[in-house]
Amino acid sequence: MNHTPSTIHHTTRPPLIASSDPTRFAAERSRDFVRLCRLIFRRSRVAMSQREIIGAALAHEAPGYYVDYDYALRVVGKVMAMPPATVARYGRGKWLEIATRCRAELEAGRADTLSGALALVLSAGRASSFFISPATALRILQRANTRDCRRP
């Protein structure tokens, strides 16, 4: 039996298990994002607009990367095989961040293979952000607020 995690998501909850439902990761990310926005709102000592709350949440770390391990292994392998000029076009995206952290794990000798490095990165590393656009963040928060308004 392969003990490499299919999906790893670093939170206080147990890691997610791979699912054939690709929206599962988006739903988990959305829940965590809304939870963070509400925490920022509750802790705010001054009045904040919805856009200010979203901006603060987007600048915050995310609990994990919300990616399937097997898919991440394929993408990160491709990113790491690219010439540096091509990789530079990826900017500071999620895949570049994961690949950079995997490379650091390999160079430090904490992992012998890309799959081992990826498992370490996904299980122990918090993502630097949620890697969503402000427009997507606004949609997520508006949907959550609309659902809350409909509840009795």
Secondary structure, DSSP 4 states (H G I P E B T S, - for coil): ---S-SB---SSSPPP---S-THHHHHHHHHHHHHHHHHHHHH-SS---HHHHHHHHHTS-BS----BHHHHHHHHHHHHHS-HHHHHTTTT-HHHHHHHHHHHHHHTTS-SSHHHHHHHHHHHPPBSS----HHHHHHHHHHHHHHHHH--
